[in-house]
Amino acid sequence: MSFEKLVIFYFSGTGNSKNVAQWMALAASKKNIECTIYNIASIERGSVVPVPKDSLVVFVSPVHGFNYPPVVLNFIARFPRGKNKVILMNTRAGILIGKFNLPGISGVSFLISSLILKLKGYSIAGLKSVDLPSNWMSLHPGLNEKTVLFLHKKHKSEVLDFAEKIFSGQKVYVSLFEFIIDILVAPISIGYYLAGRFILAKTFYASADCNNCDLCIKNCPVKAIIKIDNRPFWTFKCESCMRCISNCPKRGIEVAHGFILSFFLYASALTGLFFYYFNSLFFVIPEGIIGSVVETLLFLLMLGISYRIIHYLMRFKFFERLMVYNSLTKYKFWGKRYKALKDF
């Protein structure tokens, strides 16, 4: 079965998923397939994008915490019902170790999205993971130019080959081995969705190098950055897409590695004291799911308060320098900013 129209929806922080969307469009143009591309972040919530009945629909998004980020899941959840064939694609954290390309993990990104779309009447015609360079410098050093170039070359050709198969009517899915790995990391995906993403949202801060150009605020795809005390402030809405830190013209955004480490140490102690005295003075909070929920909510509450205090203290030079030099992203061996290659 061939297709005459292609509609692509993508979400992208530093450009990986945008590149994949453009590569799919390039492959479509070679087949004389009419293609339309939409940036999910630019579509207002509640808006309905008309999709022709005879078109192939593609969703492309990065994987955050072994799942599509909430902004993408929410978009798919409110996507109108239809009978179109759908392709799900993701960009995962690809890393090159020597000559070995270490792939990322899709987790439940395909599983949950496929289920939602199937319930809406769509049929899944293909699944494709693309291991483009990881941009999560919160968790690992920035990748060098050689690695970035290699991964772009390798996976662009894979995407074009995948598109050729799909446009000719073939169905292409992930391997059974990948599926097993994805199921195994499902608990991590749940933990990230319920707590991990909120913790990472509070790891960013603007140093004294920030000149208040407000580009991070204007360009945030989920509008998660606001201005407080004349300084950018990251709310819990942050998806950790890394667009702000990678595109800051002054390199004025850092990751608060020292703050997060210190917070975990004292928050663990305070949480333990809270449960001890609360259970002694009031009633016993049951263990299990209820206890875990209470502990998580308490932890996030303390994180929000602590981050606000840190944000206030950053106005003082001594404290600001202390924060900066406790951030790994300040140093050359770690802090190389990442942007996907353009026109590649």
N, C-alpha and C positions, 0 to 999 in steps of 0.2 A: 504494500500500500504506500503510495507517495502522498506528499502534502503540498498544498499550494500556498498556505499561509502559516507563519510562525509568530507566536506572541511570547515574548520573554519578560519575566518579572525577576528582578534581582535586588539584593541588598548587599551593600559593600562598604567596608570601613576604609581600608587602605588600597583598594583597587583590584584585589584578586578575583572576586566574583564578577565585578564589572568586566574584567578582561575575558573571563569565560563566556559571559553573555555576548560580548562583541565577537569572540571567535565563533560562537554558534551562528551569529548573524552573518559573519563572513562566509561560513560554509553554506548557509542558506542562499546567499547572493550568487554563489557559484552554480547553484541548482535552479536559479531563477525563482526562488521561493520568496514571496513577499514577507518581510519581517518588521515587526514593531517591538521596541524595547521600552520597558517601564522600570523606573527606579522606585522600589517599594517605599523608600523613605520620603519620596516626593508626593505620594498619593495620600490625600487626606483621609483620616479614619472615617469610615462610613461611606466613602465614595465607591461607586461601582464602575469598574473598567469593562466596557463591552468587549467580549471575546467572540469572534465569528465562530459559528458552529463547526465549520470545516477546518479550523486551524489546529495546529499542534501547539500545546501550551508547555512552556518550560519555566521552572522555578530554579533560581541559582542563589545560593546563600553560603556564607561561611559557617563552620561548625564552632559553636561556643559551648564548652563543657559537654562535648559529645552529643550535641543536639543543635537544631536550628535555634537561633536567638528568639526570644519572645516576640519581637516585632514581626518576624517572619511567620511564626506559628499563628499569631493573632490575625495576620493578613490572610493566611490560608484558611483559617477557621471561619472568617467572614466572606470568603470568596464565594460568589454565587454558584448555585448548582449548575451542572452541565453534563454533556456526554462526550466531551473532547478526550482525546488521548493526551496524557501528561508525561513529561520528563522531569524527574527530580535530579538536581545536581548539587553538589556541595564542594566547597574548597576547604581542605583540611590542612593541618599544620605539617607541611612537608619540610624535612631537614635532610641535608646531605652530610654524611659522615664518611670521610675519605671519598671513595667512589660509590658508596652504597647510599641509595635514596631511601631514607627511612620514612615510610608512609604515616599519615595520620590515621585517626579512627573516627568513623562516622557516628558511632553510637546509635542513638534512637532517632536521629534526624530523619532518615528515610522511613522508618517504621511508623512513627506517629503521623507524619505528613501523608504517607500513603493511605493510612487508615481513614484520616479525615476526608481526603479527596475521594476515596472509594465510596464512603458513605454519602457523598454529594453526587455520586453518579459517574465520576470520571474513571477512566481505565489507565493504569500505569504502564506505559510503553517502554520505559527505560530508567535506569538508575546509574548515575556516574559520579564517582568521587574524583576530585582533581587535587593532587598533592602539591599545591603551590606554596611558596615560602611562608613559614610561620611568622606572624608579626607580634606574637605575644611576648614582648620584651619584659613584661611583668614577671614572667616565669623562666625566661632563658635569654642569653645574650643575643643581640641583633645579628642577623646572618650577613656574611660578606658578599661582595658583588659577584664573585665567581659562582657561589651557590645560587644566588638569585637568578643569574643569567641561565645557568644550567637547568634549573627547575622550570623556568618559563619556556625554554626551547623544548624540553622533553614533553611537557604536558600540553603545550599548544598543539603539537602534532597528534597527541592522544585524543584531545578534544575534537579536532578536525576529523580524525578517523572514526570516532564515536558518532559524530554528526552524520557522516557519510552512511554509516550502517543504519542509523535511525531513519534518515530521509529516504532510504531505499525500502523501508518497511520492516526491517529487522527489529527484534526486541532484545535489548541488552540490559542485563541486571548484574548486581554484584555477585561475587563468588560465594559459595557456601562457607568458606573459611572466614571471609569478612563478616558474614552474617552471624556466625558463632561468636566472634570477638565483640561485635556490636551488642549482642545480648548480654554478654558478660559484664560490660561496662555500664549497663542500664542503671544500676543503683547509683553510680557516680553522676550520671546525667540528672537523676532526680535530686540528689544532694546539691548539685550546682544550681538547678532551677530554683530550689527552695531557699538556699542560703549563699552558696558560693558566688553567684553573680553579684549579690549585694555587697559582699565583702570586697570583691575586686573593684566595684564601683567607687569605693572609698580609698583607693590606693593612689589616686592622682591628685596633684596639687601644682599650683603655679609658683615658681620661684621668683626671686627678685629680677630675673632676666625678662620676665613678662612685662610688655610695654602697653598692656591693655588695648591691643588692636581688636580684640573680641572675635577674631577669626574662628577660634575654637567654639565659641558660643554660636556664631552664625552657621558654621558648617557641621555642627553635630547632627547626625542623621536622625537621632531620637530626641533631640531637644533636651538633653540631660544636664547641660551646663548652664548655670545661671551666674549672676554677678552679686556677690555679697561682700560688703566692706571693700568695695572697689577692687575685688580680686575674683577670678573665676572660681566657682564652687561646683563640685561634682555631686549630683543628687543620686539617689538610689535607682533612678531610671537608666543610668549609664549601662551600656551593653559591653563595655570594654572592647570596642571595635578597633581602638588604637588610632583612629583618624586624627584626633586632637594632638596627641603626642608626636605623631609622625609628620604632621603638617605645620606645626608651630614654627614660624619663620625665625624666632629668636631662641629656639630650643629651651623655652622657658617652662616646659611641663616635664615633671619628673614622676617617678613611681616611688611611693613612700615605703620602701622595703623595711627600713628601720622602725617606722611607726607600726606597721602591721605585726612585725615580730614582737615588739614590746606590748602591743595591744593584746595579742594572744596570751602572753604570759600573765598579765595582770587581770584580764577578763576571765580567764579560767579560774583564778583564785577568787575573784569577786563572785562569780557564779556559784562556786562551791559554798561560799559564806552565805549567799542569799538563800540557797536551798536549805542549809543547815538551820538558820534562824527562822525562816518562814515556816518550815516544817515543825519547829519547836514551839513557835508562838501562835500559829494559826491552825492550819490543817495540813496534812501530809499530801504533797503533790505526788500522785501515783507515778511509778516508773513506767517505762515502755513508751508508746507513741505520745501520750499526753505529756509526759515528762520531757521528751525530746523537743516537742513543739514549744513548751514553755521556755526551755533552755535556749532554743534557737531565737525566739522572739526577744528574750532578755539580752542575748548576745548581740543581736542587731541593734537593739535600743542603745546599748552601751557604745557600740561602734559609731552610731550616728552622733551621739553626744560627744564622744572623744574626737571625732573628725571635726566637729564644729569648734571645739576648743583649740585644736591644732590649727585650724584655719584662722582663728583669731590671733593666736600667738605668732603666726607667720609674719605679722607686721613688725615684729622686733628682729633686728638684724642678726643678733646672736642665735636666736632660735631658728631663724630662716636658714642660716648657714649650717646649723646642726642638722636640720632636716635634709638639706641638699647633699651633704657629704655622707649621710647615711643611706643615700639612694644609689643603687648599683647603676642606674641609667645615667648617672653623672659621669661615669668613668668610660674611657674609650673601649676597654675590653668587653664592655657589656652594652653600652648605650647607643649603638648604631641604629638610627631611625630607619624604618622600612616604608617604602612606597613601591607598589607594583609597577613594573615597567610599562610604559605607554607606547602605543603604536608598534606593538611587538607582534 
